[in-house]
Amino acid sequence: MGSEKLFITIKDGAWHDLSELAAEIEIPIDKLIECARDLCDKGIIEYQEDTQRMKIEPKWEILLPDED
C-alpha cells in the first residue's frame, strides 16, 4: 500500500473523504477502509465510518516528514 502517500496527504490535519483519497493514492477503497479502521484503533487517525472520512490525530502531525 502507498502508506507514504497516505501520510503525506493526511498530514495537513484536514478531513479526507476515503473514496477521493483512495483514488488519489491509487489503492482500492476496501483496503483503505481496512487501513483506516486499523489506524483508528491504534490512535493514529480519527475515522468516521458513517461519513467515510479520516484525519490524522494532531499529536502525530509533527512526526510526519514534510513533503519535498
N, CA, C, O and CB atoms as a CASP TS submission, in Angstrom:
PFRMAT TS
TARGET T0000
AUTHOR 0000-0000-0000
METHOD Language model
MODEL 1
PARENT N/A
ATOM      1  N   MET     1       0.842  -1.191   0.000  1.00  0.00           N
ATOM      2  CA  MET     1       0.000   0.000   0.000  1.00  0.00           C
ATOM      3  C   MET     1       0.872   1.234   0.000  1.00  0.00           C
ATOM      4  O   MET     1       1.999   1.194   0.494  1.00  0.00           O
ATOM      5  CB  MET     1      -0.950   0.010   1.211  1.00  0.00           C
ATOM      6  N   GLY     2       0.378   2.320  -0.539  1.00  0.00           N
ATOM      7  CA  GLY     2       1.119   3.558  -0.600  1.00  0.00           C
ATOM      8  C   GLY     2       1.037   4.321   0.707  1.00  0.00           C
ATOM      9  O   GLY     2       0.496   5.426   0.751  1.00  0.00           O
ATOM     10  N   SER     3       1.577   3.733   1.784  1.00  0.00           N
ATOM     11  CA  SER     3       1.456   4.370   3.096  1.00  0.00           C
ATOM     12  C   SER     3       2.156   5.724   3.149  1.00  0.00           C
ATOM     13  O   SER     3       1.693   6.638   3.832  1.00  0.00           O
ATOM     14  CB  SER     3       2.024   3.460   4.168  1.00  0.00           C
ATOM     15  N   GLU     4       3.267   5.854   2.431  1.00  0.00           N
ATOM     16  CA  GLU     4       3.954   7.148   2.408  1.00  0.00           C
ATOM     17  C   GLU     4       3.052   8.205   1.780  1.00  0.00           C
ATOM     18  O   GLU     4       2.937   9.317   2.297  1.00  0.00           O
ATOM     19  CB  GLU     4       5.290   7.048   1.631  1.00  0.00           C
ATOM     20  N   LYS     5       2.413   7.856   0.661  1.00  0.00           N
ATOM     21  CA  LYS     5       1.480   8.786   0.013  1.00  0.00           C
ATOM     22  C   LYS     5       0.315   9.125   0.934  1.00  0.00           C
ATOM     23  O   LYS     5      -0.123  10.274   1.000  1.00  0.00           O
ATOM     24  CB  LYS     5       0.952   8.191  -1.300  1.00  0.00           C
ATOM     25  N   LEU     6      -0.182   8.113   1.647  1.00  0.00           N
ATOM     26  CA  LEU     6      -1.300   8.329   2.564  1.00  0.00           C
ATOM     27  C   LEU     6      -0.930   9.346   3.630  1.00  0.00           C
ATOM     28  O   LEU     6      -1.657  10.315   3.847  1.00  0.00           O
ATOM     29  CB  LEU     6      -1.726   7.009   3.219  1.00  0.00           C
ATOM     30  N   PHE     7       0.196   9.130   4.293  1.00  0.00           N
ATOM     31  CA  PHE     7       0.572  10.020   5.383  1.00  0.00           C
ATOM     32  C   PHE     7       0.953  11.419   4.895  1.00  0.00           C
ATOM     33  O   PHE     7       0.695  12.402   5.590  1.00  0.00           O
ATOM     34  CB  PHE     7       1.721   9.421   6.157  1.00  0.00           C
ATOM     35  N   ILE     8       1.550  11.521   3.735  1.00  0.00           N
ATOM     36  CA  ILE     8       1.843  12.846   3.172  1.00  0.00           C
ATOM     37  C   ILE     8       0.542  13.597   2.911  1.00  0.00           C
ATOM     38  O   ILE     8       0.448  14.798   3.162  1.00  0.00           O
ATOM     39  CB  ILE     8       2.668  12.720   1.860  1.00  0.00           C
ATOM     40  N   THR     9      -0.456  12.884   2.407  1.00  0.00           N
ATOM     41  CA  THR     9      -1.731  13.514   2.075  1.00  0.00           C
ATOM     42  C   THR     9      -2.511  13.934   3.310  1.00  0.00           C
ATOM     43  O   THR     9      -3.090  15.020   3.327  1.00  0.00           O
ATOM     44  CB  THR     9      -2.568  12.576   1.245  1.00  0.00           C
ATOM     45  N   ILE    10      -2.542  13.097   4.346  1.00  0.00           N
ATOM     46  CA  ILE    10      -3.343  13.436   5.524  1.00  0.00           C
ATOM     47  C   ILE    10      -2.590  14.275   6.551  1.00  0.00           C
ATOM     48  O   ILE    10      -3.170  14.675   7.561  1.00  0.00           O
ATOM     49  CB  ILE    10      -3.832  12.179   6.178  1.00  0.00           C
ATOM     50  N   LYS    11      -1.322  14.546   6.312  1.00  0.00           N
ATOM     51  CA  LYS    11      -0.515  15.337   7.244  1.00  0.00           C
ATOM     52  C   LYS    11      -1.098  16.723   7.510  1.00  0.00           C
ATOM     53  O   LYS    11      -0.816  17.324   8.547  1.00  0.00           O
ATOM     54  CB  LYS    11       0.887  15.479   6.710  1.00  0.00           C
ATOM     55  N   ASP    12      -1.910  17.234   6.580  1.00  0.00           N
ATOM     56  CA  ASP    12      -2.469  18.580   6.740  1.00  0.00           C
ATOM     57  C   ASP    12      -3.473  18.691   7.881  1.00  0.00           C
ATOM     58  O   ASP    12      -3.852  19.799   8.260  1.00  0.00           O
ATOM     59  CB  ASP    12      -3.129  19.005   5.462  1.00  0.00           C
ATOM     60  N   GLY    13      -3.911  17.557   8.436  1.00  0.00           N
ATOM     61  CA  GLY    13      -4.834  17.581   9.571  1.00  0.00           C
ATOM     62  C   GLY    13      -6.290  17.789   9.202  1.00  0.00           C
ATOM     63  O   GLY    13      -7.149  17.834  10.083  1.00  0.00           O
ATOM     64  N   ALA    14      -6.582  17.917   7.920  1.00  0.00           N
ATOM     65  CA  ALA    14      -7.960  18.117   7.461  1.00  0.00           C
ATOM     66  C   ALA    14      -8.664  16.769   7.308  1.00  0.00           C
ATOM     67  O   ALA    14      -8.025  15.718   7.248  1.00  0.00           O
ATOM     68  CB  ALA    14      -7.984  18.894   6.118  1.00  0.00           C
ATOM     69  N   TRP    15      -9.996  16.826   7.247  1.00  0.00           N
ATOM     70  CA  TRP    15     -10.762  15.621   6.977  1.00  0.00           C
ATOM     71  C   TRP    15     -10.618  15.258   5.508  1.00  0.00           C
ATOM     72  O   TRP    15     -10.645  16.132   4.641  1.00  0.00           O
ATOM     73  CB  TRP    15     -12.250  15.812   7.354  1.00  0.00           C
ATOM     74  N   HIS    16     -10.465  13.973   5.228  1.00  0.00           N
ATOM     75  CA  HIS    16     -10.312  13.481   3.862  1.00  0.00           C
ATOM     76  C   HIS    16     -11.356  12.401   3.596  1.00  0.00           C
ATOM     77  O   HIS    16     -11.515  11.468   4.383  1.00  0.00           O
ATOM     78  CB  HIS    16      -8.877  12.931   3.626  1.00  0.00           C
ATOM     79  N   ASP    17     -12.065  12.539   2.475  1.00  0.00           N
ATOM     80  CA  ASP    17     -13.031  11.558   2.029  1.00  0.00           C
ATOM     81  C   ASP    17     -12.282  10.317   1.536  1.00  0.00           C
ATOM     82  O   ASP    17     -11.372  10.423   0.714  1.00  0.00           O
ATOM     83  CB  ASP    17     -13.944  12.143   0.915  1.00  0.00           C
ATOM     84  N   LEU    18     -12.666   9.152   2.038  1.00  0.00           N
ATOM     85  CA  LEU    18     -11.917   7.937   1.716  1.00  0.00           C
ATOM     86  C   LEU    18     -11.962   7.568   0.239  1.00  0.00           C
ATOM     87  O   LEU    18     -10.963   7.086  -0.296  1.00  0.00           O
ATOM     88  CB  LEU    18     -12.444   6.793   2.523  1.00  0.00           C
ATOM     89  N   SER    19     -13.090   7.780  -0.438  1.00  0.00           N
ATOM     90  CA  SER    19     -13.137   7.418  -1.860  1.00  0.00           C
ATOM     91  C   SER    19     -12.224   8.336  -2.674  1.00  0.00           C
ATOM     92  O   SER    19     -11.557   7.874  -3.600  1.00  0.00           O
ATOM     93  CB  SER    19     -14.591   7.496  -2.395  1.00  0.00           C
ATOM     94  N   GLU    20     -12.183   9.629  -2.342  1.00  0.00           N
ATOM     95  CA  GLU    20     -11.278  10.553  -3.042  1.00  0.00           C
ATOM     96  C   GLU    20      -9.822  10.230  -2.703  1.00  0.00           C
ATOM     97  O   GLU    20      -8.951  10.267  -3.572  1.00  0.00           O
ATOM     98  CB  GLU    20     -11.601  12.024  -2.670  1.00  0.00           C
ATOM     99  N   LEU    21      -9.572   9.917  -1.449  1.00  0.00           N
ATOM    100  CA  LEU    21      -8.220   9.593  -1.004  1.00  0.00           C
ATOM    101  C   LEU    21      -7.719   8.311  -1.661  1.00  0.00           C
ATOM    102  O   LEU    21      -6.561   8.237  -2.072  1.00  0.00           O
ATOM    103  CB  LEU    21      -8.179   9.455   0.521  1.00  0.00           C
ATOM    104  N   ALA    22      -8.580   7.303  -1.764  1.00  0.00           N
ATOM    105  CA  ALA    22      -8.198   6.044  -2.408  1.00  0.00           C
ATOM    106  C   ALA    22      -7.804   6.278  -3.859  1.00  0.00           C
ATOM    107  O   ALA    22      -6.823   5.712  -4.342  1.00  0.00           O
ATOM    108  CB  ALA    22      -9.347   5.026  -2.330  1.00  0.00           C
ATOM    109  N   ALA    23      -8.571   7.113  -4.552  1.00  0.00           N
ATOM    110  CA  ALA    23      -8.246   7.425  -5.946  1.00  0.00           C
ATOM    111  C   ALA    23      -6.929   8.189  -6.039  1.00  0.00           C
ATOM    112  O   ALA    23      -6.117   7.933  -6.928  1.00  0.00           O
ATOM    113  CB  ALA    23      -9.378   8.241  -6.592  1.00  0.00           C
ATOM    114  N   GLU    24      -6.722   9.125  -5.121  1.00  0.00           N
ATOM    115  CA  GLU    24      -5.510   9.952  -5.150  1.00  0.00           C
ATOM    116  C   GLU    24      -4.245   9.135  -4.890  1.00  0.00           C
ATOM    117  O   GLU    24      -3.220   9.352  -5.538  1.00  0.00           O
ATOM    118  CB  GLU    24      -5.617  11.067  -4.119  1.00  0.00           C
ATOM    119  N   ILE    25      -4.315   8.203  -3.949  1.00  0.00           N
ATOM    120  CA  ILE    25      -3.115   7.426  -3.636  1.00  0.00           C
ATOM    121  C   ILE    25      -3.107   6.068  -4.342  1.00  0.00           C
ATOM    122  O   ILE    25      -2.218   5.245  -4.125  1.00  0.00           O
ATOM    123  CB  ILE    25      -3.003   7.223  -2.131  1.00  0.00           C
ATOM    124  N   GLU    26      -4.104   5.855  -5.177  1.00  0.00           N
ATOM    125  CA  GLU    26      -4.169   4.702  -6.073  1.00  0.00           C
ATOM    126  C   GLU    26      -4.171   3.363  -5.349  1.00  0.00           C
ATOM    127  O   GLU    26      -3.351   2.488  -5.628  1.00  0.00           O
ATOM    128  CB  GLU    26      -3.019   4.743  -7.024  1.00  0.00           C
ATOM    129  N   ILE    27      -5.121   3.215  -4.399  1.00  0.00           N
ATOM    130  CA  ILE    27      -5.340   1.929  -3.748  1.00  0.00           C
ATOM    131  C   ILE    27      -6.838   1.640  -3.728  1.00  0.00           C
ATOM    132  O   ILE    27      -7.643   2.570  -3.791  1.00  0.00           O
ATOM    133  CB  ILE    27      -4.750   1.919  -2.302  1.00  0.00           C
ATOM    134  N   PRO    28      -7.223   0.379  -3.643  1.00  0.00           N
ATOM    135  CA  PRO    28      -8.649   0.042  -3.584  1.00  0.00           C
ATOM    136  C   PRO    28      -9.300   0.600  -2.309  1.00  0.00           C
ATOM    137  O   PRO    28      -8.688   0.598  -1.241  1.00  0.00           O
ATOM    138  CB  PRO    28      -8.837  -1.488  -3.649  1.00  0.00           C
ATOM    139  N   ILE    29     -10.521   1.068  -2.432  1.00  0.00           N
ATOM    140  CA  ILE    29     -11.231   1.663  -1.300  1.00  0.00           C
ATOM    141  C   ILE    29     -11.358   0.680  -0.134  1.00  0.00           C
ATOM    142  O   ILE    29     -11.245   1.089   1.022  1.00  0.00           O
ATOM    143  CB  ILE    29     -12.618   2.133  -1.738  1.00  0.00           C
ATOM    144  N   ASP    30     -11.588  -0.595  -0.410  1.00  0.00           N
ATOM    145  CA  ASP    30     -11.734  -1.559   0.684  1.00  0.00           C
ATOM    146  C   ASP    30     -10.443  -1.700   1.492  1.00  0.00           C
ATOM    147  O   ASP    30     -10.489  -1.897   2.706  1.00  0.00           O
ATOM    148  CB  ASP    30     -12.151  -2.922   0.131  1.00  0.00           C
ATOM    149  N   LYS    31      -9.302  -1.599   0.829  1.00  0.00           N
ATOM    150  CA  LYS    31      -8.014  -1.647   1.535  1.00  0.00           C
ATOM    151  C   LYS    31      -7.817  -0.395   2.390  1.00  0.00           C
ATOM    152  O   LYS    31      -7.276  -0.469   3.494  1.00  0.00           O
ATOM    153  CB  LYS    31      -6.850  -1.791   0.528  1.00  0.00           C
ATOM    154  N   LEU    32      -8.255   0.747   1.877  1.00  0.00           N
ATOM    155  CA  LEU    32      -8.120   1.995   2.631  1.00  0.00           C
ATOM    156  C   LEU    32      -9.041   1.980   3.846  1.00  0.00           C
ATOM    157  O   LEU    32      -8.655   2.450   4.916  1.00  0.00           O
ATOM    158  CB  LEU    32      -8.436   3.210   1.734  1.00  0.00           C
ATOM    159  N   ILE    33     -10.243   1.453   3.698  1.00  0.00           N
ATOM    160  CA  ILE    33     -11.163   1.349   4.836  1.00  0.00           C
ATOM    161  C   ILE    33     -10.560   0.449   5.912  1.00  0.00           C
ATOM    162  O   ILE    33     -10.600   0.776   7.098  1.00  0.00           O
ATOM    163  CB  ILE    33     -12.542   0.800   4.382  1.00  0.00           C
ATOM    164  N   GLU    34     -10.009  -0.671   5.496  1.00  0.00           N
ATOM    165  CA  GLU    34      -9.353  -1.590   6.437  1.00  0.00           C
ATOM    166  C   GLU    34      -8.201  -0.890   7.159  1.00  0.00           C
ATOM    167  O   GLU    34      -8.039  -1.026   8.372  1.00  0.00           O
ATOM    168  CB  GLU    34      -8.833  -2.846   5.696  1.00  0.00           C
ATOM    169  N   CYS    35      -7.411  -0.148   6.404  1.00  0.00           N
ATOM    170  CA  CYS    35      -6.284   0.599   6.970  1.00  0.00           C
ATOM    171  C   CYS    35      -6.782   1.680   7.934  1.00  0.00           C
ATOM    172  O   CYS    35      -6.210   1.865   9.008  1.00  0.00           O
ATOM    173  CB  CYS    35      -5.436   1.236   5.843  1.00  0.00           C
ATOM    174  N   ALA    36      -7.842   2.389   7.553  1.00  0.00           N
ATOM    175  CA  ALA    36      -8.394   3.448   8.396  1.00  0.00           C
ATOM    176  C   ALA    36      -8.867   2.884   9.734  1.00  0.00           C
ATOM    177  O   ALA    36      -8.619   3.478  10.784  1.00  0.00           O
ATOM    178  CB  ALA    36      -9.553   4.157   7.679  1.00  0.00           C
ATOM    179  N   ARG    37      -9.534   1.763   9.697  1.00  0.00           N
ATOM    180  CA  ARG    37     -10.003   1.126  10.943  1.00  0.00           C
ATOM    181  C   ARG    37      -8.815   0.753  11.841  1.00  0.00           C
ATOM    182  O   ARG    37      -8.838   0.977  13.051  1.00  0.00           O
ATOM    183  CB  ARG    37     -10.849  -0.140  10.622  1.00  0.00           C
ATOM    184  N   ASP    38      -7.792   0.186  11.228  1.00  0.00           N
ATOM    185  CA  ASP    38      -6.610  -0.230  11.978  1.00  0.00           C
ATOM    186  C   ASP    38      -5.887   0.975  12.583  1.00  0.00           C
ATOM    187  O   ASP    38      -5.518   0.953  13.758  1.00  0.00           O
ATOM    188  CB  ASP    38      -5.657  -1.017  11.071  1.00  0.00           C
ATOM    189  N   LEU    39      -5.684   2.020  11.787  1.00  0.00           N
ATOM    190  CA  LEU    39      -5.002   3.219  12.281  1.00  0.00           C
ATOM    191  C   LEU    39      -5.819   3.921  13.358  1.00  0.00           C
ATOM    192  O   LEU    39      -5.254   4.501  14.286  1.00  0.00           O
ATOM    193  CB  LEU    39      -4.723   4.184  11.128  1.00  0.00           C
ATOM    194  N   CYS    40      -7.130   3.873  13.243  1.00  0.00           N
ATOM    195  CA  CYS    40      -8.008   4.452  14.257  1.00  0.00           C
ATOM    196  C   CYS    40      -7.888   3.667  15.566  1.00  0.00           C
ATOM    197  O   CYS    40      -7.789   4.255  16.644  1.00  0.00           O
ATOM    198  CB  CYS    40      -9.476   4.465  13.764  1.00  0.00           C
ATOM    199  N   ASP    41      -7.900   2.351  15.463  1.00  0.00           N
ATOM    200  CA  ASP    41      -7.738   1.507  16.656  1.00  0.00           C
ATOM    201  C   ASP    41      -6.419   1.787  17.374  1.00  0.00           C
ATOM    202  O   ASP    41      -6.329   1.652  18.594  1.00  0.00           O
ATOM    203  CB  ASP    41      -7.812   0.028  16.271  1.00  0.00           C
ATOM    204  N   LYS    42      -5.401   2.174  16.613  1.00  0.00           N
ATOM    205  CA  LYS    42      -4.082   2.460  17.189  1.00  0.00           C
ATOM    206  C   LYS    42      -3.960   3.918  17.655  1.00  0.00           C
ATOM    207  O   LYS    42      -2.930   4.301  18.211  1.00  0.00           O
ATOM    208  CB  LYS    42      -2.987   2.151  16.166  1.00  0.00           C
ATOM    209  N   GLY    43      -5.004   4.738  17.432  1.00  0.00           N
ATOM    210  CA  GLY    43      -4.987   6.124  17.885  1.00  0.00           C
ATOM    211  C   GLY    43      -4.201   7.062  16.995  1.00  0.00           C
ATOM    212  O   GLY    43      -3.847   8.161  17.424  1.00  0.00           O
ATOM    213  N   ILE    44      -3.918   6.657  15.764  1.00  0.00           N
ATOM    214  CA  ILE    44      -3.127   7.485  14.854  1.00  0.00           C
ATOM    215  C   ILE    44      -4.010   8.435  14.054  1.00  0.00           C
ATOM    216  O   ILE    44      -3.613   9.563  13.759  1.00  0.00           O
ATOM    217  CB  ILE    44      -2.319   6.606  13.907  1.00  0.00           C
ATOM    218  N   ILE    45      -5.198   7.979  13.707  1.00  0.00           N
ATOM    219  CA  ILE    45      -6.133   8.826  12.966  1.00  0.00           C
ATOM    220  C   ILE    45      -7.497   8.798  13.640  1.00  0.00           C
ATOM    221  O   ILE    45      -7.784   7.933  14.467  1.00  0.00           O
ATOM    222  CB  ILE    45      -6.247   8.365  11.491  1.00  0.00           C
ATOM    223  N   GLU    46      -8.333   9.767  13.265  1.00  0.00           N
ATOM    224  CA  GLU    46      -9.755   9.736  13.573  1.00  0.00           C
ATOM    225  C   GLU    46     -10.438   9.221  12.317  1.00  0.00           C
ATOM    226  O   GLU    46     -10.110   9.644  11.209  1.00  0.00           O
ATOM    227  CB  GLU    46     -10.310  11.160  14.011  1.00  0.00           C
ATOM    228  N   TYR    47     -11.372   8.321  12.486  1.00  0.00           N
ATOM    229  CA  TYR    47     -12.083   7.740  11.346  1.00  0.00           C
ATOM    230  C   TYR    47     -13.571   7.785  11.621  1.00  0.00           C
ATOM    231  O   TYR    47     -14.039   7.264  12.633  1.00  0.00           O
ATOM    232  CB  TYR    47     -11.620   6.284  11.073  1.00  0.00           C
ATOM    233  N   GLN    48     -14.313   8.407  10.722  1.00  0.00           N
ATOM    234  CA  GLN    48     -15.768   8.466  10.812  1.00  0.00           C
ATOM    235  C   GLN    48     -16.343   7.465   9.819  1.00  0.00           C
ATOM    236  O   GLN    48     -16.420   7.734   8.621  1.00  0.00           O
ATOM    237  CB  GLN    48     -16.303   9.913  10.532  1.00  0.00           C
ATOM    238  N   GLU    49     -16.740   6.319  10.329  1.00  0.00           N
ATOM    239  CA  GLU    49     -17.229   5.259   9.452  1.00  0.00           C
ATOM    240  C   GLU    49     -18.511   5.662   8.726  1.00  0.00           C
ATOM    241  O   GLU    49     -18.707   5.297   7.567  1.00  0.00           O
ATOM    242  CB  GLU    49     -17.469   3.992  10.254  1.00  0.00           C
ATOM    243  N   ASP    50     -19.386   6.414   9.403  1.00  0.00           N
ATOM    244  CA  ASP    50     -20.657   6.804   8.782  1.00  0.00           C
ATOM    245  C   ASP    50     -20.483   7.756   7.605  1.00  0.00           C
ATOM    246  O   ASP    50     -21.267   7.713   6.657  1.00  0.00           O
ATOM    247  CB  ASP    50     -21.549   7.445   9.810  1.00  0.00           C
ATOM    248  N   THR    51     -19.468   8.614   7.653  1.00  0.00           N
ATOM    249  CA  THR    51     -19.232   9.560   6.555  1.00  0.00           C
ATOM    250  C   THR    51     -18.054   9.158   5.674  1.00  0.00           C
ATOM    251  O   THR    51     -17.775   9.806   4.666  1.00  0.00           O
ATOM    252  CB  THR    51     -18.992  10.946   7.112  1.00  0.00           C
ATOM    253  N   GLN    52     -17.357   8.071   6.066  1.00  0.00           N
ATOM    254  CA  GLN    52     -16.193   7.580   5.325  1.00  0.00           C
ATOM    255  C   GLN    52     -15.124   8.666   5.164  1.00  0.00           C
ATOM    256  O   GLN    52     -14.620   8.918   4.070  1.00  0.00           O
ATOM    257  CB  GLN    52     -16.625   7.068   3.949  1.00  0.00           C
ATOM    258  N   ARG    53     -14.795   9.302   6.305  1.00  0.00           N
ATOM    259  CA  ARG    53     -13.749  10.322   6.310  1.00  0.00           C
ATOM    260  C   ARG    53     -12.715   9.990   7.367  1.00  0.00           C
ATOM    261  O   ARG    53     -13.005   9.312   8.353  1.00  0.00           O
ATOM    262  CB  ARG    53     -14.342  11.723   6.559  1.00  0.00           C
ATOM    263  N   MET    54     -11.506  10.479   7.147  1.00  0.00           N
ATOM    264  CA  MET    54     -10.425  10.291   8.111  1.00  0.00           C
ATOM    265  C   MET    54      -9.576  11.548   8.200  1.00  0.00           C
ATOM    266  O   MET    54      -9.508  12.346   7.264  1.00  0.00           O
ATOM    267  CB  MET    54      -9.554   9.083   7.727  1.00  0.00           C
ATOM    268  N   LYS    55      -8.933  11.702   9.346  1.00  0.00           N
ATOM    269  CA  LYS    55      -7.917  12.744   9.515  1.00  0.00           C
ATOM    270  C   LYS    55      -6.931  12.265  10.550  1.00  0.00           C
ATOM    271  O   LYS    55      -7.259  11.452  11.415  1.00  0.00           O
ATOM    272  CB  LYS    55      -8.549  14.112   9.934  1.00  0.00           C
ATOM    273  N   ILE    56      -5.731  12.771  10.456  1.00  0.00           N
ATOM    274  CA  ILE    56      -4.683  12.357  11.381  1.00  0.00           C
ATOM    275  C   ILE    56      -4.910  13.027  12.737  1.00  0.00           C
ATOM    276  O   ILE    56      -5.360  14.170  12.808  1.00  0.00           O
ATOM    277  CB  ILE    56      -3.277  12.709  10.820  1.00  0.00           C
ATOM    278  N   GLU    57      -4.595  12.307  13.798  1.00  0.00           N
ATOM    279  CA  GLU    57      -4.655  12.889  15.134  1.00  0.00           C
ATOM    280  C   GLU    57      -3.568  13.961  15.223  1.00  0.00           C
ATOM    281  O   GLU    57      -2.435  13.725  14.803  1.00  0.00           O
ATOM    282  CB  GLU    57      -4.471  11.790  16.251  1.00  0.00           C
ATOM    283  N   PRO    58      -3.898  15.130  15.760  1.00  0.00           N
ATOM    284  CA  PRO    58      -2.940  16.237  15.793  1.00  0.00           C
ATOM    285  C   PRO    58      -1.582  15.894  16.396  1.00  0.00           C
ATOM    286  O   PRO    58      -0.562  16.405  15.934  1.00  0.00           O
ATOM    287  CB  PRO    58      -3.524  17.361  16.552  1.00  0.00           C
ATOM    288  N   LYS    59      -1.548  15.051  17.403  1.00  0.00           N
ATOM    289  CA  LYS    59      -0.258  14.729  18.041  1.00  0.00           C
ATOM    290  C   LYS    59       0.706  14.005  17.111  1.00  0.00           C
ATOM    291  O   LYS    59       1.910  13.989  17.368  1.00  0.00           O
ATOM    292  CB  LYS    59      -0.490  13.880  19.270  1.00  0.00           C
ATOM    293  N   TRP    60       0.198  13.404  16.031  1.00  0.00           N
ATOM    294  CA  TRP    60       1.051  12.669  15.098  1.00  0.00           C
ATOM    295  C   TRP    60       1.508  13.526  13.921  1.00  0.00           C
ATOM    296  O   TRP    60       2.463  13.163  13.235  1.00  0.00           O
ATOM    297  CB  TRP    60       0.317  11.451  14.584  1.00  0.00           C
ATOM    298  N   GLU    61       0.849  14.651  13.673  1.00  0.00           N
ATOM    299  CA  GLU    61       1.203  15.515  12.522  1.00  0.00           C
ATOM    300  C   GLU    61       2.669  15.924  12.547  1.00  0.00           C
ATOM    301  O   GLU    61       3.336  15.916  11.513  1.00  0.00           O
ATOM    302  CB  GLU    61       0.325  16.772  12.507  1.00  0.00           C
ATOM    303  N   ILE    62       3.164  16.276  13.707  1.00  0.00           N
ATOM    304  CA  ILE    62       4.545  16.797  13.802  1.00  0.00           C
ATOM    305  C   ILE    62       5.601  15.714  13.557  1.00  0.00           C
ATOM    306  O   ILE    62       6.756  16.023  13.265  1.00  0.00           O
ATOM    307  CB  ILE    62       4.772  17.423  15.179  1.00  0.00           C
ATOM    308  N   LEU    63       5.204  14.456  13.677  1.00  0.00           N
ATOM    309  CA  LEU    63       6.168  13.370  13.476  1.00  0.00           C
ATOM    310  C   LEU    63       6.330  12.972  12.017  1.00  0.00           C
ATOM    311  O   LEU    63       7.260  12.245  11.667  1.00  0.00           O
ATOM    312  CB  LEU    63       5.752  12.166  14.272  1.00  0.00           C
ATOM    313  N   LEU    64       5.434  13.442  11.174  1.00  0.00           N
ATOM    314  CA  LEU    64       5.496  13.085   9.757  1.00  0.00           C
ATOM    315  C   LEU    64       6.421  14.020   9.006  1.00  0.00           C
ATOM    316  O   LEU    64       6.462  15.218   9.288  1.00  0.00           O
ATOM    317  CB  LEU    64       4.101  13.113   9.131  1.00  0.00           C
ATOM    318  N   PRO    65       7.162  13.483   8.055  1.00  0.00           N
ATOM    319  CA  PRO    65       8.100  14.333   7.311  1.00  0.00           C
ATOM    320  C   PRO    65       7.346  15.298   6.392  1.00  0.00           C
ATOM    321  O   PRO    65       6.242  15.005   5.935  1.00  0.00           O
ATOM    322  CB  PRO    65       9.078  13.466   6.483  1.00  0.00           C
ATOM    323  N   ASP    66       7.948  16.423   6.140  1.00  0.00           N
ATOM    324  CA  ASP    66       7.389  17.380   5.194  1.00  0.00           C
ATOM    325  C   ASP    66       7.571  16.840   3.788  1.00  0.00           C
ATOM    326  O   ASP    66       8.562  16.174   3.487  1.00  0.00           O
ATOM    327  CB  ASP    66       8.054  18.775   5.342  1.00  0.00           C
ATOM    328  N   GLU    67       6.603  17.136   2.932  1.00  0.00           N
ATOM    329  CA  GLU    67       6.694  16.711   1.537  1.00  0.00           C
ATOM    330  C   GLU    67       7.760  17.541   0.845  1.00  0.00           C
ATOM    331  O   GLU    67       7.801  18.762   0.997  1.00  0.00           O
ATOM    332  CB  GLU    67       5.323  16.850   0.811  1.00  0.00           C
ATOM    333  N   ASP    68       8.605  16.892   0.100  1.00  0.00           N
ATOM    334  CA  ASP    68       9.691  17.611  -0.616  1.00  0.00           C
ATOM    335  C   ASP    68       9.190  18.122  -1.945  1.00  0.00           C
ATOM    336  O   ASP    68       9.945  18.747  -2.690  1.00  0.00           O
ATOM    337  CB  ASP    68      10.922  16.692  -0.838  1.00  0.00           C
TER
END
